[in-house]
């Protein structure tokens, strides 16, 4: 197939690599504009652009894909198919109708559940046992198109947003190439989504990671895993930002107020929550490296009965 590929983050790189590996002709890669990053505000390529450049592919980075000039530019390539994986912009009907086989999206949830942004993180935060990838034919709605293929993935008890991201990226890449084969062979089926069963997710923000210690320990532990590695869950210790990278739910007698560090040992510290306790296993104080709780406590003594602040 003659392919235009649209994607931006690491999640989309696997799919682009698999499409190239399968022998399809990737005529153009469309991604978001370069952005400044780091203390020096150095302009950095999106991961998909880095991949495209390494393969010698042409790259297009429109600020707005729906502008007439962008649409006309895409028309010049006369693609058989447009593959979209976490591109980051909504496509207009003029682009959706352009390719022979339509615009096909690799979405990291089992649609119609988790339409919208950040379905990977929310699956962990919400405590789901199963998630997966859906390949759909895009329409003008937000993740509302007909489903062509799905594949389930079990969420491990210690799953983080990062580890699930990697799993679904690999599954999505394989499933996308399989779907392209079905479309070529005319064996693909198109199943409308049940709109009444749909759920929507909101964008992940840094503020979401601010831990509310009045919530149950199980919910806080899931938040910590879901926001690892970005943007991370955090609290405050001695008025300093205190990131929590890994924790474990434990039982407490409930005699302490939420946020109280109710137990401190040589290698452990436990925080009382609104329901149960949370043993902090990996932490990072502002300006310090990420480390296990024992290493942290040896360099930064914490008093039992002191409080973490939201």
KOLTI-849201 format. One record per residue (C-alpha): residue number from 1; residue in one letter; x, y, z. Coordinates in Angstrom, 3 decimals, m for minus. Example, Ala and Ser with C-alpha at 12.3 -4.5 7.8 and 13.67 -1.06 7.14 Angstrom:
<fivexs>
 resi resn       xx       yy       zz
    1    a   12.300   m4.500    7.800
    2    s   13.670   m1.060    7.140
</fivexs>
This chain:
<fivexs>
 resi resn       xx       yy       zz
    1    x    0.000    0.000    0.000
    2    x    0.966    3.623   m0.512
    3    x    0.851    5.044    3.019
    4    x    0.738    8.411    4.707
    5    x    1.582    7.898    8.369
    6    x    0.500   10.343   11.076
    7    x    1.865   10.078   14.610
    8    x    3.941   11.927   17.158
    9    x    5.057   10.181   20.408
   10    x    6.980    6.984   21.135
   11    x    3.727    4.991   21.038
   12    x    3.452    5.597   17.288
   13    x    7.045    4.656   16.440
   14    x    6.402    0.908   16.757
   15    x    3.579    1.117   14.247
   16    x    5.623    3.102   11.733
   17    x    8.495    0.615   12.029
   18    x    6.167   m2.367   11.484
   19    x    4.549   m0.767    8.429
   20    x    7.986   m0.208    6.889
   21    x    9.065   m3.735    7.833
   22    x    5.947   m5.172    6.164
   23    x    7.042   m3.644    2.854
   24    x    4.470   m0.897    2.475
   25    x    5.500    2.323    0.749
   26    x    5.490    5.111    3.332
   27    x    5.386    8.180    1.111
   28    x    5.019   10.775    3.859
   29    x    5.215   10.988    7.641
   30    x    3.115   13.709    9.277
   31    x    3.914   14.713   12.841
   32    x    3.652   17.639   15.225
   33    x    6.117   20.548   14.996
   34    x    9.434   20.364   16.857
   35    x    9.296   21.716   20.408
   36    x   11.854   23.288   22.751
   37    x   12.931   21.015   25.565
   38    x   15.273   21.100   28.546
   39    x   16.950   23.951   30.339
   40    x   18.460   25.275   27.134
   41    x   15.127   25.180   25.271
   42    x   16.820   23.255   22.464
   43    x   14.422   22.337   19.655
   44    x   13.783   18.596   19.685
   45    x   12.274   16.285   17.071
   46    x    9.161   14.316   18.026
   47    x    9.997   10.580   18.307
   48    x    8.139    9.787   15.076
   49    x   10.193   12.363   13.183
   50    x   13.392   10.834   14.527
   51    x   12.244    7.438   13.229
   52    x   11.216    8.854    9.840
   53    x   14.512   10.674    9.361
   54    x   16.450    7.500   10.212
   55    x   14.613    5.755    7.366
   56    x   15.050    8.643    4.937
   57    x   11.317    9.363    4.782
   58    x    9.793   12.722    3.907
   59    x    8.398   14.550    6.942
   60    x    5.600   17.128    7.090
   61    x    4.976   19.112   10.322
   62    x    1.922   21.362    9.955
   63    x    0.841   23.546   12.841
   64    x   m2.759   22.858   11.799
   65    x   m3.486   19.823    9.637
   66    x   m6.974   21.067    8.763
   67    x   m5.768   24.200    6.960
   68    x   m6.423   24.198    3.200
   69    x   m2.708   24.309    2.376
   70    x   m2.067   21.179    4.481
   71    x   m4.943   19.289    2.892
   72    x   m3.795   20.196   m0.626
   73    x   m0.289   19.057    0.199
   74    x   m1.533   15.622    1.292
   75    x   m3.620   15.242   m1.852
   76    x   m0.468   15.302   m3.968
   77    x    0.557   11.917   m2.588
   78    x   m2.704   10.108   m3.536
   79    x   m2.347    7.589   m0.664
   80    x   m4.129    4.253   m0.546
   81    x   m4.419    4.598    3.222
   82    x   m3.633    7.006    6.043
   83    x   m2.531    5.389    9.292
   84    x   m2.947    7.487   12.434
   85    x   m1.395    6.647   15.808
   86    x   m1.456    9.297   18.558
   87    x   m1.016   12.128   16.074
   88    x   m2.435   14.837   18.318
   89    x   m4.681   16.738   15.902
   90    x   m8.247   16.086   14.728
   91    x   m8.534   15.316   11.021
   92    x  m11.155   17.111    8.892
   93    x  m13.513   15.245    6.578
   94    x  m11.487   16.441    3.574
   95    x   m8.589   14.277    4.787
   96    x  m10.735   11.396    6.057
   97    x  m12.214   10.992    2.574
   98    x   m8.886   11.248    0.772
   99    x   m7.469    7.670    0.758
  100    x   m8.958    4.618   m0.941
  101    x   m9.058    2.582    2.269
  102    x   m9.809    5.523    4.549
  103    x   m7.980    6.781    7.615
  104    x   m7.219    3.995   10.072
  105    x   m6.514    4.782   13.730
  106    x   m4.508    2.757   16.258
  107    x   m6.201    3.516   19.590
  108    x   m4.892    2.272   22.941
  109    x   m8.127    1.079   24.516
  110    x  m10.963   m1.327   23.850
  111    x  m13.396    1.074   22.235
  112    x  m15.974    2.384   22.945
  113    x  m14.346    2.487   26.397
  114    x  m11.876    5.310   26.932
  115    x  m12.390    7.521   23.942
  116    x  m10.192   10.595   24.000
  117    x   m6.820   11.336   25.523
  118    x   m4.604    9.234   27.824
  119    x   m6.505    5.911   27.774
  120    x   m3.365    4.027   28.871
  121    x   m2.832    5.950   32.102
  122    x   m6.513    5.961   32.990
  123    x   m6.791    2.186   32.605
  124    x   m4.153    1.820   35.343
  125    x   m5.498    4.643   37.532
  126    x   m9.025    3.208   37.386
  127    x   m7.859   m0.279   38.342
  128    x   m8.914   m2.072   35.153
  129    x   m7.840   m5.693   34.784
  130    x   m8.083   m5.726   30.986
  131    x   m7.365   m3.155   28.319
  132    x   m6.160   m3.441   24.744
  133    x   m5.879   m1.880   21.319
  134    x   m8.596   m1.058   18.804
  135    x   m8.064   m0.463   15.094
  136    x  m10.897    1.658   13.708
  137    x  m11.866    3.468   10.544
  138    x  m11.927    7.123   11.491
  139    x  m14.916    9.419   11.069
  140    x  m15.509   13.044   12.037
  141    x  m16.216   12.180   15.702
  142    x  m13.655   11.703   18.469
  143    x  m12.786    7.987   18.397
  144    x  m16.292    7.121   17.198
  145    x  m15.488    5.260   13.969
  146    x  m16.299    1.660   13.043
  147    x  m14.164   m1.008   14.716
  148    x  m12.132   m3.260   12.411
  149    x  m10.005   m5.176   14.928
  150    x   m9.376   m5.457   18.663
  151    x   m6.859   m7.238   20.863
  152    x   m6.999   m7.530   24.642
  153    x   m4.060   m7.050   27.001
  154    x   m4.117   m7.990   30.687
  155    x   m2.941   m5.316   33.119
  156    x   m0.422   m6.662   35.631
  157    x   m0.765   m5.930   39.351
  158    x    2.446   m3.868   39.251
  159    x    1.706   m2.276   35.860
  160    x    2.781    1.331   35.362
  161    x    1.632    3.760   32.725
  162    x    5.054    3.322   31.106
  163    x    5.082   m0.479   31.036
  164    x    1.517   m0.643   29.692
  165    x    2.421    1.987   27.099
  166    x    5.185   m0.305   25.811
  167    x    2.921   m3.369   25.731
  168    x    0.119   m1.631   23.849
  169    x    2.525    0.027   21.400
  170    x    3.841   m3.404   20.392
  171    x    0.370   m4.952   20.172
  172    x   m0.992   m1.989   18.214
  173    x    1.822   m2.146   15.669
  174    x    1.221   m5.832   14.921
  175    x   m2.551   m5.414   14.807
  176    x   m2.292   m2.430   12.463
  177    x   m0.265   m4.377    9.903
  178    x   m2.686   m7.313   10.167
  179    x   m5.592   m4.928    9.585
  180    x   m3.927   m3.437    6.521
  181    x   m3.649   m6.959    5.110
  182    x   m7.351   m7.568    5.771
  183    x   m8.258   m4.340    4.010
  184    x   m6.192   m5.289    0.970
  185    x   m7.703   m8.778    0.912
  186    x  m11.214   m7.364    1.362
  187    x  m11.728   m9.569    4.431
  188    x  m12.054   m6.696    6.920
  189    x  m15.361   m6.172    8.717
  190    x  m16.603   m2.864   10.118
  191    x  m18.580   m2.892   13.365
  192    x  m20.285    0.302   14.550
  193    x  m19.520    1.295   18.116
  194    x  m22.141    1.227   20.850
  195    x  m22.255    4.933   21.657
  196    x  m24.335    4.362   24.784
  197    x  m21.539    2.226   26.248
  198    x  m18.837    4.782   25.517
  199    x  m16.677    6.431   28.161
  200    x  m14.344    9.384   27.751
  201    x  m11.035   10.216   29.371
  202    x   m9.553   13.607   30.086
  203    x   m6.047   14.853   29.476
  204    x   m3.369   13.980   32.002
  205    x   m1.982   17.039   33.777
  206    x    0.782   17.523   36.324
  207    x   m1.829   18.671   38.845
  208    x   m3.490   15.251   38.695
  209    x   m0.437   13.820   40.439
  210    x   m0.926   15.904   43.605
  211    x   m1.815   13.160   46.101
  212    x   m4.911   13.592   48.259
  213    x   m4.086   11.514   51.336
  214    x   m7.755   11.395   52.346
  215    x   m8.380    8.957   49.492
  216    x   m8.032    5.167   50.014
  217    x   m4.548    3.689   49.764
  218    x   m5.559    1.439   46.853
  219    x   m6.594    4.465   44.780
  220    x   m3.423    6.390   45.576
  221    x   m1.249    3.379   44.716
  222    x   m2.944    3.068   41.330
  223    x   m2.455    6.795   40.721
  224    x    1.258    6.416   41.453
  225    x    1.580    3.575   38.954
  226    x   m0.587    5.206   36.307
  227    x    1.414    8.446   36.353
  228    x    4.783    6.683   36.218
  229    x    6.880    7.866   34.365
  230    x    4.927   11.044   33.513
  231    x    3.919   13.322   35.064
  232    x    4.451   11.342   38.302
  233    x    2.536   11.402   41.586
  234    x    3.805   13.746   44.249
  235    x    3.240   15.237   47.661
  236    x    5.283   17.627   49.841
  237    x    7.766   16.882   52.595
  238    x    9.057   19.835   54.618
  239    x    7.539   22.092   51.940
  240    x    9.609   20.407   49.230
  241    x    8.150   18.507   46.282
  242    x    8.342   14.793   47.059
  243    x    7.680   12.391   44.188
  244    x    6.515    8.872   44.913
  245    x    7.469    6.382   42.208
  246    x    6.500    3.107   43.826
  247    x    4.383    2.142   46.823
  248    x    2.558   m0.767   48.401
  249    x   m0.798   m0.906   50.178
  250    x   m0.512   m2.080   53.799
  251    x   m2.833   m2.367   56.777
  252    x   m2.756    0.188   59.592
  253    x   m4.758    0.580   62.782
  254    x   m6.218    3.857   61.497
  255    x   m5.161    5.782   64.592
  256    x   m3.467    8.516   62.578
  257    x   m4.824   11.270   60.349
  258    x   m4.433   11.006   56.546
  259    x   m1.003   12.171   55.412
  260    x    0.696   11.251   58.672
  261    x    3.915    9.234   58.420
  262    x    2.743    6.673   60.933
  263    x    5.709    4.290   60.766
  264    x    9.403    4.846   60.074
  265    x   11.925    2.009   60.070
  266    x   15.445    1.506   58.817
  267    x   14.269    0.848   55.269
  268    x   10.607    1.723   55.350
  269    x    8.106    4.516   55.847
  270    x    4.326    4.152   55.933
  271    x    1.792    6.927   55.359
  272    x   m1.754    6.815   56.680
  273    x   m4.428    7.409   54.025
  274    x   m8.170    7.801   54.222
  275    x   m8.406    4.012   54.178
  276    x   m5.352    1.870   54.956
  277    x   m1.689    2.715   54.739
  278    x    0.770    3.211   51.930
  279    x    4.340    1.980   52.276
  280    x    6.616    4.177   50.182
  281    x    9.146    2.080   48.259
  282    x   10.763    4.491   45.779
  283    x   10.823    8.255   46.297
  284    x   12.497   11.417   45.062
  285    x   12.848   14.671   46.948
  286    x   13.164   17.864   44.896
  287    x   16.750   18.287   43.727
  288    x   17.674   14.684   44.579
  289    x   17.871   11.428   42.638
  290    x   15.157    8.795   42.617
  291    x   15.989    6.139   45.232
  292    x   14.560    3.357   47.373
  293    x   13.073    4.331   50.728
  294    x   15.974    2.910   52.736
  295    x   18.578    4.944   50.861
  296    x   16.435    8.056   51.204
  297    x   15.977    7.648   54.957
  298    x   19.705    7.178   55.519
  299    x   20.341   10.579   53.968
  300    x   17.197   12.397   55.085
  301    x   15.837   11.395   58.509
  302    x   12.050   11.568   58.773
  303    x   10.241   11.757   62.097
  304    x    7.440    9.367   62.842
  305    x    4.274   11.409   63.312
  306    x    5.268   14.112   60.827
  307    x    2.999   14.899   57.898
  308    x    3.151   14.932   54.121
  309    x    1.242   17.874   52.656
  310    x   m0.866   18.017   49.514
</fivexs>
